[in-house]
Amino acid sequence: MRIDKFLKVSRILKRRTVAGDACKAGKVSVNGRDVKPAHQLKVGDVVELAFAAGSLKFRVLALRETVKKDEAADLYEIIKE
């Protein structure tokens, strides 16, 4: 699954275009490497998303095309450092 679609489906970011713009701006990295919106995610990848106020780091647990709002958080696990 593409990183921009995963960020939208998991509801980490609200829209896919916002996720794509974040990737193009270099604010999204997978396993320590900056990625483009079309990067293919795999289960177990560690994603870091930079925000103005800090960053969010999480591990991908599952890839699904669609999920209900209540199940969106089951797709990833936040990593505490």
Secondary structure as GFF3:
##gff-version 3
##sequence-region A 1 81
A	DSSP	alpha_helix	3	9	.	.	.	ID=ss1
A	DSSP	alpha_helix	16	24	.	.	.	ID=ss2
A	DSSP	beta_strand	28	30	.	.	.	ID=ss3
A	DSSP	beta_strand	33	34	.	.	.	ID=ss4
A	DSSP	beta_strand	46	51	.	.	.	ID=ss5
A	DSSP	beta_strand	54	60	.	.	.	ID=ss6
A	DSSP	three_ten_helix	69	75	.	.	.	ID=ss7
A	DSSP	beta_strand	76	78	.	.	.	ID=ss8
###
